[in-house]
Amino acid sequence: MPRQAGRHFLQIPGPTNVPERVLRAMDMPTMDHRGPEFALLTLEILKGLKQVFKTSADVVIYPASGTGAWEAAMVNTLSAGDKVLMFETGHFATLWQVIANDLGLDVEFVEGDWRRGVDPAEVEARLSADENHAIKAVMVVHNETSTGVTSRIGEIRKAIDKSGHPALFMVDVISSLGSIDYRHDEWGVDVTVGGSQKGLMLPPGLSFNAISTKALEASKTATLPASFWNWQPMIAANKTGYFPYTPATNLLYALRESLKMLLEEEGLGNVFARHRRHGEATRLAVRAWGLEILCLDPEEYSAALTAIMVPEGHDADHLRKVILERYNMSLGTGLAKVQGRVFRIGHLGDFNDLMLAGTLSGVEMGLAAAKIPFNKGGINAALDYLTENP
Ligand SMILES: *Cc1c(COP(=O)(O)O)cnc(C)c1O
């Protein structure tokens, strides 16, 4: 491909744009991960991470992508043949179910149409019907990155409580951590699974488990094999600021910097409000274009990304190709079931009004260039909203 001048617009919903200062924070000599300086770095990061998860419980950090932290959540708490309840909200929920199957768990997978989040009433009904408490865990994706639908975790917690069922509650926040409000303690989540490369504005390579006392208790009797993922040696070593094996030291420098930006300089409340505002502006543009938002329930619109359907007979991947070639912008592809039918605009991470204006301009020009029928003026609708709602 010929060189494209100017900055590339990386508007996929993760990995997201990494701020320059986070990149610079990583540009450090490798440190002795058994030395005293390193212990201080770990302890500072663990303190900040707890604030992001809104928990006082243990949080562990793996040198792995988010998928590793999913596996960790299961192998630490469950035993072969255990029944688990999962919901087909989209591609990521489906992948989580594949891991559960691979590990020998017995998955009750509630089918979905990829346009809605998890229905709390359905959770309550399934758990209430499970009188013998065969279900050991309920696993939900908070922000389904393949569809732009955010499930209501607080309401799902209430549904579990209403059923009186003792199952563990596990939630994937890989694309919502640091972009959408999330409360591990308040929502009574037992294992929260996070990742570095989305709302936290870091390169890929770190993932997290936030672990409730109940989950820690379950880990003492769980029999799925866990070695690399085992929580116990990790938590024990973390107490003094160390790891049982070599941590991703330079990514931890980056994490310290991003935590400082999110918690101290911008404030989590402001970070979430910024994402909500960009989500709203994006949806106003989509409606003005006359295109359809994949998410059906306005209560479940994602603040992190918007998945948009192209009209019947048109190919969303062709549109993405035209936009990449002409305007040097990457948009998210339609994954699996919605391949070619949907494209996704990521508006999460290190992102501001003018970046959104550029992103939406690229989409509007791309729609015309790809000869997809649409109405002009989406950008204006978004800009008006941003101007009127500073
Ligand atoms: C990105 C993502 C994953 C996958 O994480 P990897 O880091 O690619 O392993 C899982 N769940 C959700 C919701 C995601 O957005």
The ligand as a Tripos MOL2 file, in Angstrom:
@<TRIPOS>MOLECULE
LIG
   15    15     1     0     0
SMALL
NO_CHARGES

@<TRIPOS>ATOM
      1 C1        -11.8720   -7.6130   23.1890 C.3       1 LIG1
      2 C2        -12.8250   -8.4140   23.9780 C.ar      1 LIG1
      3 C3        -12.5420   -9.7170   24.3810 C.ar      1 LIG1
      4 C4        -11.3220  -10.4640   23.9270 C.3       1 LIG1
      5 O1        -10.2020  -10.0450   24.5580 O.3       1 LIG1
      6 P1         -8.7550  -10.4310   23.9970 P.3       1 LIG1
      7 O2         -7.8750   -9.4270   24.6820 O.co2     1 LIG1
      8 O3         -8.8140  -10.2910   22.5130 O.co2     1 LIG1
      9 O4         -8.4730  -11.8210   24.4190 O.co2     1 LIG1
     10 C5        -13.4560  -10.3630   25.1790 C.ar      1 LIG1
     11 N1        -14.5950   -9.7800   25.5610 N.ar      1 LIG1
     12 C6        -14.9290   -8.5410   25.1780 C.ar      1 LIG1
     13 C7        -16.2050   -7.9350   25.6120 C.3       1 LIG1
     14 C8        -14.0420   -7.8250   24.3760 C.ar      1 LIG1
     15 O5        -14.3670   -6.5810   23.9840 O.3       1 LIG1
@<TRIPOS>BOND
     1     1     2 1
     2     2     3 ar
     3     2    14 ar
     4     3     4 1
     5     3    10 ar
     6     4     5 1
     7     5     6 1
     8     6     7 2
     9     6     8 1
    10     6     9 1
    11    10    11 ar
    12    11    12 ar
    13    12    13 1
    14    12    14 ar
    15    14    15 1
@<TRIPOS>SUBSTRUCTURE
     1 LIG1         1 GROUP 0 **** ****
